[in-house]
Every structure is written in C-alpha cells, then in structure tokens.
Amino acid sequence: MRSWWRKSRCAKIIRISCDWAANIFLAVCCFYFLKYFVLLCVGTTGHVPSDSMQPTFKPGDMIWIDKTALGARVLNLWEDKKLDDHEIWRIPALGKLKRNDLLLFNYPYLTRHGDSIAQDVSTHYLKRCVALPGDTLAIVNCRYVVNGTDSTVGHIDNQLDMRRRLVRERQDFGKPYSVHMPVLTYAGDTTWTVENAGPFIIPRTGMTIEMTPHNVRFYERYIEWENRKSLSMDSISGAVTLGDSIIDRYTFKEDYFFAAGDNVAASRDSRYIGFVPYKFIIGKVVLIWWSTDEHGSGDINWSRVLTRPQ
C-alpha cells in the first residue's frame, strides 16, 4: 500500500510542491539576508530634503552612501530609539576620510542646556568635510583656511558669493541681514562670525591640551561626552575638575571633524552645532543614483541621474 502511494500521481505532486516551497522559502531568506547585509555593511540610500548643500545636491536627489570606506557601524537599535548615548563599534574600514569628502552623519544634539552632546539617530545631516582631526581651521573673509593655507575646501564660489553679499548689504542697509552671523558661540567669543573666526584646532585622538579658561569652555562638550563626567572650572582658584579629579591638561580619546554645507549662507553646520565625532558619521556619499525635479513636480532630472557629486 505504501509503495503504491509513493508512486501515485498525488504523491509526486505533493513532493514537487514541497520542493518548490522549500526552494522559494530558501530564496526569500537569502534575498533578505543579502539585502540587510548590504544595507548594514556596504551602503544604503537616502534622499536630499533641503537646499543646504546646493548646488552639489538638490532637493529630490536620491543618494548612495558608502559605508565601507569608514567601516559600517554596529550599534544597539533599542537604545537608538531612546536617543540615549551608547557604545558604537565599526567593521574594519577600507579607506579613510579626506577633506572635501561628502559625509552623512547623525545630528550631534545638545544635552543639559548645551554643555554636552549626544547622538540623534533619527536626524541625518549631509555636509562636506572641511577640516580633519588635528587640523587648525580659521574662517577669513568667509573663506575656510586650513593649517594657515587658503586651501580649496568647501564650495569656493559660494564662499566668495557670501562675501560679496555681505559687502552689498552693509553698503545698502548698514549691516548684514540675510545671514546668521555669530558662530561657535559656546566658545565664549562673541566676535566670531561667518566672516571671521578662529583659528581653532579640531580635536584628534591623542591630542593633549592645557586646561586654560578658553579651552575649558571651547572643548567642554566634547570632554564631557568622552568621559560621561562633568567638567568645571573654579572661578576663584582656576582649578579644573573632571568628575572628581582635578586636571591641568586633557588628552582626547576620539577624532572629530568640521563639516560645512556648500550653501554657506543657509546651512546649519559645524559653525553652529560644533564638531562631528567620528562615531556619529554614517558614511560617504559617492553617487546620485536618481533625481526628480526639486520643485516637487515629479519630473525626472535625467542630467543628475547616476552622477558622481564633486
């Protein structure tokens, strides 16, 4: 009886159906495994919602973010949803960041009234790397000057255009009105503006600074973030305390970057939010793979499809 059943047409149909179902299930599992492996370890996509990086990126651009150059991040997604600070690990990197690289990073939001930073993984910023860890940066007549050299970092034409705009506004109205002027206000120097600021050093791993009043105020949020402890200076004695310890110098544990928007007159970037920790960077933007009309018509902008941003 069993031999007859195994040879019957019905049994053959059942066996074939089971084989197909198993193969389809295995194919679907492989597809999703490869999909999430690529998104986690290789790269991901995103869209440009604002004009802060014009003309390099425009609203409607769909971008590809390469994670391999920096090493993909591994982090606790449950903690992310709570916006708590947490440990971040990286897969070994295949490259390194350079000036003028285009970065996607999580917004370093301020905690406890701005005296420290934390990572908001729900908010992504797209900016250009202007200065690397250890660089000395200054803003001179709206131009970014790295290590004392009038280097070609950022979008040069837009920097010069903002300089001309400010000159015209002073001539016509007596003062600039279209650009938010003060920058790095947490440093305590109210004379720093989008026209002239610095010089100041971008922290890097192993860099040691003295705990002067200026350095305490300027680097306070980063020192507190690295140590999860409060930093303070006694107004009478000048003693600097980190947690329960008195220190006269500090050695940084992390690398930081200065990231700026190409649309320099209308970009919320490191001039206002401060330096970006390496751990907050998601990857490098290397491709505009799709683009639609920036005014929302839905028309495809073929001239920007599959182009490499510069």
N, C-alpha and C positions, 0 to 999 in steps of 0.2 A: 504494500500500500504506500509506504513512504517513498519507495523507488519510483512508483508511478507519479506521485505528487511532484517529486523533484524534476521529472521530465515533462510535466504538464506545461501547457501554454501559460496558464495563470502564474505558475511559479516563476517562469522565465521573465514575465512582465514585472513581477514584484522585485526579482533580483536586479533587473536592469534599472528600475525606478529607484531602488535603494542606492545603486552605484551612482546614478546621476545626482541624486540628492546629496550623497556624501561628497562628490566632486564639487558640486555647486557650493556647499557649505564650506569646504576647504578653500575654494577660490575666493569666496567672500571674506573669510578670515584673513587670507593672505593679502587681499586688497586693502583691508582696513589696517592691518599691521604695517604694510609698506607706507600707506598714507600717513599714519601718525608717526612712523619712524622718520619720514621725510620732514614733516612739519616740526617735529621735535629737534632733530639732529642736523638737518640740511638747510632748510629755509622755510619761509612762509610768505603769504601775500598780505597786502594791506591796501588801503585807499587813502588818497590825499584829500582832507576835508577843507583846508584853508589855503590862503594865499601867502603864508609866512615864508615860503620857500620859492616864490616867484622870482625869476622866470624858469628856474630849474625844474620845479614841479608846479603843476597847476591843479586846482580842484577838479576832480574827475579822473585823475591819473590813478591807475592801479599799478602797484609796485611789487617787486620781488625782493625780499630781504634775505641776504645770505648770512647764515649762522655759522658756517664752517670757518670763516676767517678768524672769528673771535673765540670759537668754541661755544656750542649750544649750552644754554643754561639749564640746570636741573634745580627745581625748587618745589616747595610744598604748596600745592594749589589751594588747599583749605586755608592756610594762613594768608595767602594772597587775597582771598575774598574778604578777609577781615581787615586787610590793609595793615597788618602787623609787620614789624620788622622780623626778618628771618634769615637763615643761612642760605646762601646761593652757591652752587657748585657749577663748574663748567667742564664740558667734554674738552679734551686737548685741542687747542686751536691749530689751524693750518696756515695762519698768517698773522698779521698784526695791523693795528690802525696806523694811518698816516694822516698828516694834515690835508685838509680838503676832502677827506672821506665823508660820505653821507651816512649819517647814523640815525637809527631808530632806537629810542630809549624810553624807559618809564619815567614819568614825571617825578622829580625829587621834591615831594610836597613837604611843607614845613610843619613841624610839630611844636607843641607848647609855645605858641606865640612866636615861632620863627627862630628858636635858639638851637634847633637840631633838624635833621632831615630824616625822611623815611620814603619808602618806595610805593608809589601808587600804580599798581599793575594794570588798573583799568584805564589809565590815561597814557597815551603814547605821543611822543614828540619826535618830529622829523627835522633834524638840523644838520649843519655842516661842522665838521671838526676843525676848529680854528687853531687850537693850541693843545699840545700833548703834555703828559706828565713831565714836570721838571722844566717846561718852557717858562720864560719870562715874557709876559704879554702886556702891551700898553695899547691904548686907543689914542691916536694922534690925528687930529683934524678928521675924525670919522673913519680913519684907516686903522686896520689891525696891524700892529707892529710886533713881530715875534723875535725875541732874542736880539733886540736892537736893530733888526733889519726890516726895511719897508717891504716885506715879503708879499707875495701874491696869495694871500689866504682869504677865504670868503669870496663874496661876489664883488669884485673891484668896481665895476660900473655902478652898482647900486650904492656902494660906499661913497663914491665921488658924487653921485646924484644927490644923496642926502646932504653932503657938504654944501652943494650949490643951493639946495632948497633952504637950508638954514640961513645962508647968507641973504637970500632974497627975502625971507620972512623978517629978518632983522631990519633990512632996508625998508620994507613996506609997512611993518607993524611994530617995529621997535623991539620985538622978541620973537623967538620961535613959538609956534602954537600947534603944529601938526605932529610933533614927535615928543614922546615921553622922554624927558631929558635925563633925570638922575639915574645912575646905575650903581650896582653893588652897594646900595645904601646901608646894608648891615655892617659895612666896614667902618662906619662912623665918619667917613669923609664926604661931606655933602657937596664938595666941589667937583666930584667925579660925575661926568655926564657922558652921553653918547658921542660927544665930540672929543673929549679928552679925559682919560682915566688911566690910573696906574703910574708906573709899572707894578706888577704883582706876579708872584710865582705860582704856577699851577702845581699842587702837591703831587708827589710821586712816592712810591714805596721806598722806604729807607731814607727819605729826605728829613733832615733834622732842622728845626727852627728854634730860636730863642723865644721865651715867653715874655715878649715885650707887650705893652698895652695894645699896640696896633695888631700884633699877631694874634693875641688872645681874642680880640673882637673879630678879626677877619677870618680866622680859621676855626672859631669856636664850634660852629655847627658840625664841621667835619670831624673834629677831635671827639666831640660827644658821640657822634654816630659810630665811630670806630670802637669806642670803648664802652658804650652804653652807660656812661657816667657823666655827671655834671661837671662843667669846667667853670671856675670863677676866679676873680682876682680881687684881693682885698684892697679897698680904695685908700687905706691908710698906709699899710706896710708894703703893698705891692706884691705880696706873696700870691702865687698862683696855685690853686688846688684843683686836682683832677680826682673826683671821688673823695677819698680820704687821704690822698697822697699829695704832698707839696712837690711841685716840679718847677725847674727853671728852663727846661727845654723839652721838646717833644719830637719823636720820630714817627712819621706817618707809616701806616700799615697798608694803605690802599693807594691805587692810582686814580687820578681824576683827569677830566677833560673839559675844555672850554668849547661849548657848542653854540653856534650862532646861526640865525636864519639868513638866507640870501636876501630876502626882502627886509633890509636892515632897518628901515623906517617903521616897519609894522610887524615886528617879530618879538614874541616873548621867549627869551633865550637866556644863556648864561649871564648876560649883562644884568639880568633882573633876578633870575632864580638861583644863580650860583653855579658852581662846578658840578659836573655829572660824574658820579662814581662809576668806575669800570663795571662794577657788578650790575648797574642799572641798564647797561647797554644791551639791547637785544641782538642787533646785527647791523650789517652794512647794506645799504640799498644799492643794488647793482643794475636794476633793469626796470624800465616802464614797459610792462607787458600788455597793457590795454589802456585806452584813454577815451573818455567821452567829453563832449562839449562842457566847458567849465561853467556855462550859464544854465545848465540843467536841461537842455533840450533833448538830451539822449543821443544826439548825433555822434557817430564815431569820429574821433580825431585821428585819422589814419597816419598823419605825419609824425605822431608821437608813439604809435604802437611799435613794440619791440625795439625801442631805442635805449641807448645806454646814457644815463644822466652824467653830466660832467661837472 
